[in-house]
Amino acid sequence: MQRIQRYIFSECTRVFGGLLLLVVSILLLERLLRIADLVSRSPGNFGEAVYMLANLVPHYAGIGIPAAFFLAVLITVSRISRSGELVAVWGMGKSLFMISKPFMILAALLASALLITSGILQPVSRYEYRSLVNSIAESSIETVFIEGKFVEAENWTVWTESVDLATGDLTSSFILERLPDGSQRIISAASGALVRNGGTISEIQLETGMGADLREDRSLASRLDFEALNWRPPDALTQFRARGKDVRELMLWELWGPARSATPSADAQIDPLEAQVSIHDQLARFVLILLLPLIAVPFGLSYGRNPPSNAILIGLVTLIAIQQLLELAKSLALDGALPPWAGSWGVIILVSIAGLMLFLRSATTMAQPPLSALPDIRLPRLLPVKPETERSAS
């Protein structure tokens, strides 16, 4: 790259890094409130809370990369336009194509990073996050036995009058299991204890209680009175399912198998249509990164000393509109209203046509920048402006 191109590349990269950090931080702070609520109900899991936040970074990075890059290009072009550097570059005989080359190089790098993030990191981190949520909030024995509350976990409903997590002692407890054939099993005990083995609860000792099996029509099938009963928690309360039960937990190449299948996989229960739509959506977003400079560069251009103040606002609206169109196209494809490929790639075709028209118009003609024809959007002044005579007198 030429020296001016390296300068533009470094400026855009610096702005992009700051914006990406800001976007990801804001999104993590929003989710931090929910995680804090989960952790507060299960003492001793602050390490898991930090790990949960770390597993959210790939997801939010996938959201923040396109937005931060688009705004970084727009802000960089607007800055060199406002400072007069763009006019100096054109005075040297350089074209808009040459100026845009650093943005396209950065776009190719970020598109590859986004494909790795969405196709590899996000599925794994999403599964790890769900596994941690399951262990902390839904399926850990410590949080299933919450004092004075009915708690549901998988096919189990548990209630206890009081629990001492330090010693594991329980008072009156109730356990309801919903069996696959529609019947139910009930266990009720006056007291009990959580038995730990290697830091985890391996079984629950119940004392002085009764158990009953109910048929599907809720008639009594059998009853048992006991003085002592050892109840081993089911795997649903101690272990999380294997990765791959959700299409969003599959890596990009793992989606090809279900996508080529005529029927849902008996093991993973992945709908072939959903897998196909997910593949096209990820690849379309990869291509979208390459198209964003075609829109952001014309939006950032200005030939006067006072560039339009609505560039960033209109850029954000445009980016949100593209995102919503992709989501709408994905929903239509999942509903069968469009072929799996038509939704996402239809949006990409529209964006590419609009981007090329805007960019070529700015690069090959002397027409005013696209946003110069729109009215300026300026914030109202908080203080009244003094007349010119008063300012000169003062």
Salt bridges, closest charged atoms under 4 A:
GLU11 OE1 - ARG14 NH2 2.89
GLU11 OE1 - ARG79 NH1 3.19
GLU30 OE2 - ARG34 NH2 2.83
ASP37 OD2 - ARG41 NH2 3.50
GLU142 OE2 - ARG196 NH1 3.25
GLU177 OE1 - ARG185 NH1 3.80
GLU203 OE1 - ARG232 NH2 3.93
ASP213 OD1 - ARG185 NE 2.93
ASP225 OD1 - ARG223 NH2 3.47
ASP246 OD2 - ARG130 NH1 2.87
ASP246 OD2 - ARG248 NH2 3.63
GLU249 OE2 - ARG130 NH1 2.76
GLU249 OE2 - ARG241 NH2 2.75
GLU254 OE1 - ARG243 NH1 3.07
ASP281 OD2 - ARG285 NE 3.16
GLU327 OE2 - ARG285 NH2 3.08
ASP376 OD2 - ARG378 NH2 2.63
GLU388 OE1 - ARG391 NH2 2.58
